Amino acid sequence: MVNRDQPIFITSDQPVPDTPRPGESLPPWEKTRFVGQAVPRVDAYERVSGSAVFPSDVVLPNMLHGAILRCPHPHAKVLRVDTQRARRMPGVHAVIDSRTAEADLKWTYAGSGVTLQTKLFDPICRFEGETVAAVAAETPYQARDALKAIEITYEQRPFVADERNGLKPTSANVHPDGNQVGKTDTYTRGDVAQGFAQADVVLEQDYRTACQIHTPVEPHGCVANWEGDRLTLWESTQGVFAIQKQVAEILGMPLSKVRVIGSYMGGAFGSKLVTGKYTIIAALLARITGRPVKLFLSREETFLAVGNRPPTNMHLKAGVKKDGTLTALEFTCNGSSGAYPFGGALVVDWLIRDLYTCPNVRTTATDIYMNAGPARAFRAPGHPQGAWALEQMMDALADAIGMDPVDLRVKNISLFSQARKGQPPYTITGYKECLIRGAKAFGWHGARKSAASAGIKNGVRRGVGMAGGLWSSGNGRPPATIILKLFADGSVNLNMGASDLGTGTKTVMALVVAEELGVAPDVIQIEHADTGTTQYASPSGGSKTVPTEAPAVRAAAVHVKQQLIEMAAHNLKADPADLRYIPGKIVSKTNASQKIDIKRISALRMAGVVVGIGTRAPNPPNKVANPFATQFCEVEVNLRTGEVRILRFLGAHDSGRVMSRLTYDNQVFGGITMGIGLAMTEERMLDRNQTGKMVNRSWLDYKIPTMMDVPIDMTCLPIELVDNIANTTGAKGLGEPATIPTAAAVANAIYNATGLRVTETPIDPIRLCQRLAAQRKVD
């Protein structure tokens, strides 16, 4: 809460740079007063007190509750639907299914160069959890009871529950034209055969990562309300304007008559970038009944129907010279986007293409249909899987030529993007610093020696490992528009369309305003993520939110200062070029006694407000801004039980300027935690032989990491190489790179402890124990 006894403007002895004239470029920040500091979130009180209203908290007068009936089979045709008994049940106001006119809407899936069109309630159900019917009732319990009363007759069909069998001639067809999604994607540079001929060591290995499921704390859903022909949605979404566009297109409405509000949300990680069928169903039920409808999915439904990180099968062949020079990389992968196209398998190879200098590279990627829930973007799509293969192979190559794993990676660092057309240089490259400074901070060499000399104690052995990565996006991009209002008392309103996923976006933007205007962050009121009141923004995702929005926020603040200088020039009877802005005042550059408090500027007092508008400039041409990451970890492995305990983790990240230190740390720790889940515990399990159904669709059976699974000792080491070329705030993305190298670092540490190269996730005790037992038999 705001302390009214505190001044609005923060004075400082630190020099304030001159405000650029309109049309001039913004100079880079040097030493900052607010940006980069560890400050509490601007909405911390609302979040911890429970007063923050999330979409799932919204309650409207006369509101009904919606629920969706989902297909219980992985592949089936709906032959008959009988809703008569459900319609007569207490509290039920509407039932829709494939036979109702309102539900005869087209639904489109796209990815891997393929577009498929189905229906909102399609008679062919290609995954367990596909929508079949929906109801609206007075209470959630009445709605769920009504679902049980709907009678459905299904014709069950053969299914594909393992993408590795999807292209076999004997496999069932998910779609009539087969199970391959589009064409195999191929990338080539140089001559791979020649590269392997030049190598002193050639290794090859198969790798696999299991399907990882989206399980954000706040489930997916919305509240829908019609006022005449205008629709308002309170949606748990990463992009209110994207939802507005998709809903308007599906329902055939003008954009101006669809409003989407998403002021708070309880996590997403990519799963809430697009509209779900639940949104359209809620809107239809609300229109039919003439009452607001709240429809949020159950946890079980989120496991089945709202997206995942696809399972991936990879083969990597690599060649290296004795001096550590990579000569060739050949990579093949296939994975499954589920029952409909997404394209997740086609980005798995990016690290192989781009992370290390290698003149000869060939990759192929194939996406395969299977009878399971469709994939969605999942924190650094494809990159953790690619790192799982590449970073384990880099360790294996280092071992084969007797070279330290860190040194091998340093030897092969690239200063330009090899995979992009024209091979443009990076705006700034901090990967070398991540490796060297990260290794020093972790105590890499000492830890390796200590682990090697410690031996086995009570059946437990220690190991250390590391891995690196880059995120192929990570810089912002237009469009982004910010409106900033400075009121007559100096307080500020920030208006932006970007969503805050819970990652601290609002706090970062408040710090940017505070930095430029010198105001206390707690006097900055923020409006965001509302298509009815805020400015257009693309969805928050891809680690682009801060580098997209922050430059626009800064530009808006500078516009405010420019106007204040023009206004003050009339009071001071001075040339605006001779005036400068300092927090709370406009001062002459040549006569320090000639100054005026901002609150006394007559034009500001008359207008009541100064409105600054800021936009995001284009990215620099022929340059690439990528964030880089290196992570180090230490583990203990019980050689008798296969249990792994992660003791400590260090993340060294080049994500440009640190905008908010607490937010930065939390992003890294959260990314590490998610990566530990991929490595150690998370796996969608389907009954591949009998039913094709998911058998672990709850938090009880699907194991996401808890406090007991992550190390107490986690360190965040920012490699703060400020990137003033990429954008005017110097920030690059962090959310995605924070999870890319984690799983591979854990696997490399387990190898260091056991001598076993574990190439399939998750590394659960049963699998590891079996491998250790087999190793003892061989020994």
N, C-alpha and C positions, 0 to 999 in steps of 0.2 A: 504494500500500500504506500501511497505517496506521503512523505513527511512534509507538511506544509511549512514547517519551520526552516527547511533547507532551501538554499537559494536555487533558482532555476538554472542560472549559468554557473559554470565551474571555472573559476579563475586559475591561471597557471602562469608560472614564469617562463614556461616553454614558448619559444617563438612560434607564431602562427604564420604559415605561408600566405603570401598574397593570394587574394581571390582572383582567378583568371577572368579576363574579360569575356563576354559572350563570343563564342566561336573559337576561343583558344582551348588547347588541349589541357587536361588536368595534369598537374605534376604529381609524381608518385609521393605517397606519404613517406616521411622519414621516420623519426622517432614518434611513436603514437602515445596518446594519453589514455584512450579508452579501448581502441581496437587491440586485441591480443591479450587483454587482461582477463583474469579469472573472476568473473562477476556472476552473481546469481541470475537466473533467468528472469526476464521481465514479467513473465506470467507464473512465476514460482508460487506465489500465494494462492492463485486460483487453482493450480494443479494440486498442491498439497492439502488445501482446505476442502477440496471437493466441490468448490463453487464453479469450476470450469464446466461448461455444458458441452458434452460430446454429443454427436448425433444419436448415439444409442441412449442418451439421457433425455432426449426431447419428448415431451408429453404435451399434446395439444387437446383442447376441449373437444369432446365428442369423438375421440380418436378410436379407430378400430385397429385390430392386429391381424397381420397377414402371415400366412404360412404356405410352404411349397411342398407338394407331394413329389417325391423323386423316385426314379426308377430303381428298383432293388437289384437289377441285373446288369452285368457289364455290356451285354449286347442283346437287344430284344426289340420286337415290333409291338406297338400297342394295337391290339385288335378291337378292344371294347372298353369304353369308359362309362360307368354308371354313377352319376352324382346325386341321384334323387334322394337317397337317405341322408346324405351330407347336407343338402339344402334344407331339409326339414329339422335339422338339429338346433337346439337352443343357441341363440346368439349369432347364428350364421347369417350374414348379409349378402355374400356374393361367392360364387364358385365359377372359376374359369378353367378351361382346358382346351385341347386341340380343336374342339367342335364349336367353340364360341367365336363369334365374329371379332371380338376385341383381341383375341389371342392369335389371330391369323396374321401375324407380323413376321417379316423376314428378319433373320439373324445371320450376321456375317462373321466368318473367321478368316484371318489372313496371316500368311507367313510362309517362308521358304519359297517365295515366288508364286504361291497358290492362294486363290480366294475361293472359299466354299460358302454357299448360302444355304441355310437351313431355316427352320421356323422356331418361333418362341417356344411352342410346345410341339416338337417334331415327333411324328409317329415312330420314327426309327431312333431308338435310344442307343447311343454308341459308348456310353460309359455309365457306371454305377453313380447315381446322383443326378442324372439328367432330369430336367423339369418335365413333369407330366400334367400337373394340375395345381391350382392354388385356390385358397379361400381367404375370406376376410370375416372376422367375427369380433364379438365384443371383448373377449379376453384371449390371451395367448393359449390358454388351456382349451377353450372352446374351439379355437382354430385348429389346434393339433388333434383334438378328438374328431373334428370333422374330416380331417385328412384320412384318419383310420376308417372312416365310414365310406370312403370312395372305393368303389369296386373296379379293379382294372384286370383285364385279361391280356396276358402277354404271350407272344410267341418267342421263346428264347432261341437265340442263335449262337453259333460257335464264336468263340472270343479269342483275342490275342492278349495275354496277360504278361508277356515277356517280350520286350522289343527285340531281343536277340533272336527270336524265332519269327519275327514279323515278315522277313523277306524270303523265308523258306517256301519252296513250292507247295508244301503240304499245309501251310498256314491258312487260317481263315482270313477272309477279307473284311477289314474294318469299313472300307468304302468300295463301291463296285469296281473301280479302276485299279485296285491294288493298295498296297500298304506303304509304298514309298511316296514321300511328300515332295512333289516337284522333282527337280533334277539334282544330282549330286553336285555339290559346290566344290570347285577345284581352284587352287592357287599355286602358282609356280614362279620361281625366279632361279636363274642360274641353271646348272646341270647337276642334279642330285647324284647320278651315277659317278660322274667325275669327282664330285666332292667326297663320296665314300672311298673312291680309289686313292685319294690323297690322304686319307685318315690313317693314323697309327693304331687307333682303337675304334671299333664299331660295336655299339651295343644296341639291342632292341628289346622291347618289353611291352606287354599288354597291361592296361590299366582300366579300372572301372570305378565310377562314382554312382552311388545309389540315388534314387529320387528323394529329394528333400522337399518337405511340404511347408507351405505358408501357414503360420499359426500366430498372427498378430493378436495382441491382448484384446483389442476391440474387434469383434467379428464384423464381417461385411454386412452392409445393409443400409437402409435409409428410412426416412419418414417422408411421405408424399402428401401434398395438400393442394387442392384446386380451389381457386377463387374465380368463378366464371370460367373463362378460357385460359387462365394463367395457372401454370404449374410451379409450385415451389417444392424443392427437395432439400432436406437436411441429410447430407450424404457423408459417410466416412470414406473420403476420397483423397487422392494425392493431387487431383487437378480438377477444380470445379468447372473451369471453362471447357475442358475436354468432355466432362460428363454432360454439360449443357449442350454441346454440339452433337454428341452421339444420341442423346435422348430426343432432341429436336428432330434429327434426321429420321429416327425410327418411328416416332409418333407423327411425323409430318407437320411439325409446328414451326413457327418463326422462332429464331433464337431469342428475340425480345420477350417472348412469352414463357420462357423457361428460366427459372432462377434456381441456382444451386448454392447452398450455404454449407461450408465445412470448416468452421472456425477452430475446432479441435478435432483430433483424431487419435486413436489408440494404436498406432503402428500400421505399417503397410509393407515396406521393403520391396515394392514393385507390384504387389498383388492388387493394388487399388488404383492403378493407372488408367483403367478402362472401365466402361460401364458393364455391370453384370446383369444377367437376366432378372435378378431380384429387383433391380431399380425399375425396370419397365413394368414388371408384374405389380409392384406397389403402386405405380402411377395408374395402371389400368384399374386395379381394385378401388383406388380412391375415386376415379372418375365414375365408375359404375355405381358406387354407393353414395357418392356425394359427401363423403366424410373423409377426414384424414386417415391414412393407413400407415402403420409402423410395421416394417418387415425387416427383421435382422435374423441372420442365419444362426443356427445352432452350431456348437463347436464341431459336431460330427459332420454337418454339411460343409463347413469350411475345409475339412480334410478331403472331402470328395470332389468339390466342385469349383474352388476358387483359385487354383493354380499351384504350381510347384516348380522346383528346379529339376529339369528333366534328368532321367538316368542317362549316363553317357558311357560308351565303350570306346576305348582308345588304344591305338598301337603306335608306338614311337620308336623310330630308328634314328640313331645319332652317331655322327663321326667326329673325332677330335684328334688333333696332333698332340705329340708329347709335351709341347710347350703350352698347351691349353687352348689353342686356336680351334674354334668350331669350324668344321668343313662342310657338314651337310646335316639337314634335319628332314626326315620324311615321316609324315603324320597322317593317320587315318582315324576318323571317328564316326560313330553313328549314335544316335540317341532318339528319344521319342518325345514329341510335343503332346502326346496323348491322342485323343480321338480326333482332334482337329488341328490344322496347321498353326504353328507359332514361329518356328525357325530357331529354336534354342540351340540346336546342334550346330548351326552354321556360324556361330561366333566362338565356339570352343577353341578353335585353332589360332586365335589372335596372338596369344603370347608366343606361340611357336613361330609365327610370322615376324614378330616385331620386337620381342624383348631383348634378344642378344644378337650381336653382329654375326651373321652367317650368310655367305654369298649364295648358297645352294639350298633352297627350301622347296618342298612340295607338300601340300596338304589337300586332303579330300574330306568332305563332310556330308553325311546323309541323314536326313530326318525321316523317321519311320512312324507310321500310325500304330497305335495300340488302343485297346478298349480300357481306357483310364481317363481320369479328369484332365482337361486341357491345361497345358503349361501357361505360365505367365512370367513376366520379368521377375527375377529374383536376385537381389543385391549382387551386382556385377555379373549379369547373365553370361554364362559360359566360361568366364575367366577362372573361377576357383577350380573347375574341372580341368581346364588346360594347365593350370599351375600344378595340380595334383600329378600330372604326367611329366611335364617339362622339368619341374623343380626336383622331382625324385631322380629323373634321368641325369640332371646336372650333377647331383651328388654322386650318382653311380659312375659317371665319367671321371669326376675328380678322384674318386677312389681308384679307378682303373689306372690312371696315370700318376698316382701318388701326389696329387695336388690338393691344397686346402680348398674346400667348397667355396669359401668367400673369395679366395684369390681367383678361382676359375671364373666366377661371375664377373669380377672386376676386369679380368682380361678381355671379356667379350662385350663390354658395354658399348651401346650405340648412341651417337649424338643426334641421330635423325630417325625419322619413322620410315623403316625399310618397307613396310607393307603398303603405304599409301602411294598414290600416283605421284610421280616426281620425287619421291623420297624427301619430303620437306624436313628441315631441321626442327628440333624441339625448341620452343621458346626458352626453356631452361631445363636442364637435366640434373636431377639430384640423386639419381640411382647410385652412383659411386659413393656419394656421401652417406646415403642410407646404409650401404654395405659396410663401409669402413668405420663410420662413427657408431653405427649400431653394434658392430662386433666389439668395438672398444668398450662401449657402455655396458654391454652384456657380459664382458669378460670371456669372450668366445674361446680364445686359445687356451686360457687357463682352465675353463670349464671342460674343454675336450680332454686335456691332459688329466684333469682330476677324475673325470668319468672313466677314462681308460685305466687309470691306476687303482681305482677304488675296488674293482672286482665285484664279486657277488657277495652280498651280506644278507643273511636270512632269506635267501632265494630271490632277492631284489637287486636289480642293477640299474644304474643311472645312465642316461644318454642325453646328448644335446643335439639339436638340429636347427636348421634355418631354411628359409626360402624367400624368394623375391617375387615381384610382379609389377605390372603397370595396369592402369585402367585406360582403355582405348578411347574414352571420352574424357570427362572431367573438367573441361572448360565450359564456360557458359556460352550462350548464343542468343541473339535477338529472336523474337521481340521481347522486350520487357519495358513497361512504363510504370513510373512511380509518381504519385502526387503527394507532395509534402506541404503541410500548412503550418506556418509559424504564426501563432496568435499574438495579440497585442501585448500580452504579459510575458511572452517569450516561450511559452509552452508549445508543444509540437504535436501534430497529428500525422501519422505515416499511413498512407493508403496504398496497399499492394495486393495483387491477386494471387500471389503464390501461397501454397499451403505449407503449414508447419506440421511435419509428420510426427512431431514429438522430439525432433532432433535439435531444436533451438534456433530455427530460422529467424523467428521474430527477435530474439535476443541479438543475433548477429546484426540484423538490420538496424536495430536501435543503437548499437555501438557505432555503426557507420555514421548515423545521424549525429550522435554525440560527438564523434571525432571531428566532424566538419563544423558543427555549430557551437560546440562547447557547452551543450546543455546536459543536465543530469539525465541519465537514461530513464529514471523513474517519472519524468514529466513528459515522456513520449508515449502518446496513446496510439495504438496500432489497430487499424482495420485491415482485415485480410480475408482471402478465400471466400468471396461472396460475389457471384456474377452480377448481382443487382446493385452493388455499391462500390466495388473495387475495380481496379484496372486489369486489363487482360494479362494473363500470365500462362505460360505453358506448364504442364504438370511438373510437380516437384519430384524429380527422380534422376537417375543417371549421374548422381554427384554433380549436377550442374546448377543447383538452385542458388547457392551462394555466389559462384562466379557469374551467374546470369543477373541476379537481382541486385547484388551489392553495388556494382558500378552504376546502375540506374538510380539507386538510392543516393549514392554520392553525388551524382549529377544533379538530382533534384535539390539536394542541400546547397550545392554551389549556386544553383539558380536562385534560391532564396537569398543567399548572401549578396549576389549581384544586384538584386532588386532593392535590398536594404541599403546598399551603398548609393544607388541612384536616388532613393528617397531621402537619405540623410544629406545628400549634396544640397538639396534645397534648403534644409534647416541651417546647414553650416555655410551656405553660399560658397561652396568649394567645387573644384573640378573633381568629378567622380574618380578620375585616374589617380588623384592624389590621396584617395581614401582607402582605408583597409578595414577589414572586419577582424575584431577580436571578440572573444566570448562576451556578449552583453553590450558591446559598444561598437561604434564606428569612429575611427581615429584617423587624423591626418598623418600621412607619412612624413611630411616635412615640418609639421608643427604639432608636437605631442599634446599641447594644451587645447588644440582645436578638436573636440570630440563631443559625442552625444550618446547617451544611453539609448539603447534600442527602444525601450519602453516610452521614450519621449519623442521619438520620430513622429512628426505630426501626420504624415501621410499614412503611417501604420496605425496610429490611433484612430484616424478617420475611417480607414478601410476595415480595421479590426483583424485583418489577416493578410499574410503574404502567401501566395500559392506558388510553389516551385514544381516544375515538371521535369522529370529526368527519364531518359531512355538509354537503352543499352546499345553501344556502338558495335559495329561488326567486329568479328575477330580479325586479327592481323592476317593479311593474305600470305599464302605459302609458308605458314608456320603452324606448328602443332603444339598444343599445350596438354601434356599428359601428366598426371600424378604418378609417383613411383612409391614402392613400399618394400621394406625388408622386415622380416620378423624372425625372432630367435626364441627358442624355447628349451626347457630342460624337463625331462620326465623321469619317473621311476617305473620300471616294469617288473612285476612279479612273475618270474620265470616259471613258477609252478601253477599259478591260477590264470595267467594271461591278463590280469588287471593292470591298467595303466593309470598312474597318477601324474597329472601335469603340475609341476612344481612352480614354474615361473615362466613368464612371457614378456618379451620386449618388442614393441613395434616402433620401428624407425620409418617415418613417413615424410616424403617430399610432396606436400600439398600446398606449396606456396606460403603466403602469409597466414599466420595463425590469427583468425578473426576473433575468436572467443576461446580462451584456453580451457575452460571447463567443458565447453561443447566439443572441442577438439579431442580432449582426453576420452570423453564418453563415447564419441564415435569410434575411436580406435578400440576401446575396451569392448564395446558392443560388437564390432566387427570380428574381433578375436573370439568372442563367445560364440557367435554364429558359426565361425569357421571350425571351432572345436566340435560343435554339433554335427557338422558335415563329416568331420574326421572320425568321431568316436561313437555317436549315439543315434543319429537320425537316418531312418530308412523307411520308405513306404513299402509295406509288405502286402503283396497280393497272393491270394490262393491261386497259384498258377495252374493247378491240375484239375480241380473239381468245380469251383464256383466262379473264379476270376474276381472275387470280391476283396476289398481291402479289409485286412483283419486287425489292423492296429490304428483305428480311427478315433483315438482319444488321447489326451495328454497322459493318461495312465499307461498306455501301451506304446505310444509314439514318444520317444524319449528326447525332449529338447533339454539342453544343458541347464542345470540348476546351480545354485551357489556351491554345491558339493562337487561340481564337475569342473569349475574354473579355478585357476590358481589365485591365491590371495596376493601373490607377488606379481602384479602386472605393471609394466612401465611403459609410458608413452614418451617417445623421443621425437619431437618435431624437428625435421631438417628444414629450417625456415630460410629457404632461398627464395626471396620475394620475386615473383614473376611480374614485373612491370610492363612486359611486352604483351602478355596475354590479355590483361584488362586493367582498369585503373585502380583496382584495389589490391592486386597482387595475389589473389586467392585462386587456388585450384581445388578440384573436388577431393573429398575424403571418405565419404560414406562407403563407396564401393571398394576402393583399394584396401580399406581396413580389413576386409574379409578374404581377399584373394589368396595370399600366401599361407594362411593359417594352417589349413589341413595338411598341406605338403610339408610344412615345418614340423608338425607333430609326427608325420610318417618318417621323416628323416631322423628325428630324435629317437624314435623307436628302433630304427635300423641301427643307429649308433649304439644303442643299449643291447640289442639282441643279435645283430647280424642278419636279421630277417628283413627283406624288402617286402613290405605289406602294400599291395597295389590295388586293393579293393576296399571301398568304404561300406559301412562303418567298421572301424577296428574294434570290434566288441571282444570281450574276454573269451567267449567260446571259440571264435575263429582264431584268435591269436594263440590260445592254448593248444588248439589242434595243430597249428603251424609249428609251435615250439616243440610239441611232442614228436612231430615228424622230423624236426631238425635233430632232436636227440637220437632218434633211431639211425639217422644217417651218420651222425658223429660216432 
